[in-house]
Amino acid sequence: MTAGKPNHSLAGQTVVVIGASAGIGLETARQVRADGARLVLVGRNPERLQQAAHELEPLGTATFDATDTERVEQFFGDLPGPVDHVMVTAGGPFYMPLEGMDLAAASREFEQRLSMTLGIALHSRGKVRAGGTLIFIGGTGGRRPTVGLSVVSALTAALSALIANLALELAPVRANLIAAGFVDTPLSASLLGDQLDARRAELRATLPIRRVVGPADVAALAVHIMCNDALTGGTYDIDGGQQLLPK
């Protein structure tokens, strides 16, 4: 990777994908692999991770929860050599209205998400080559105040600010955040259950792009951020225009 010269390919580079066994992480790993990069895959579910490894033939795999900061430290410490990019898709939305809120659960969610981001930034130092990037996944939904989104809204604001600061502290390694709206993933299916098809139909009818955003869309953005070494400290929205719609 040469500073000042856009690199349109990941060929020969090494990419760590944390959360690689399903959804956005798996699709990112597929696109990275198709572009000629080597992979290191991390996931919580050993069976799904093994399936991904069988398909993508990575350099190695590791099974752990990314919120376990001790395991994150061990993972980066055990890497045999430097890598070029780290993509983190671990984590999901947290919906809980103030009425009936489990304060311990809400505090744990907030703390774990921020400590996971900081832990990966901290323990990957010295392992990511100059010009490479750490990419995290956030969301756009928490930007509008809504009942039940107190924790999500706070995290939405906090993550963008945190990533901007990490870009300065980690330089010349880059730090970036992808903020996604609804993405048609297995996680979305598990959250919506029998309401999934109705939600898809609603989005197809109302989004300016007239289709639902899928994992491949987010993965393509992640690959672009990896390749374009002028991008750092930014939050990049991908929601098909969902934020432009009235509530």
Beta strands, then each sheet from edge to edge (+ up, - down):
strand 1: 14-18
strand 2: 38-43
strand 3: 60-63
strand 4: 83-88
strand 5: 128-139
strand 6: 174-180
strand 7: 235-238
sheet 1: 3+ 2+ 1+ 4+ 5+ 6+ 7+
end
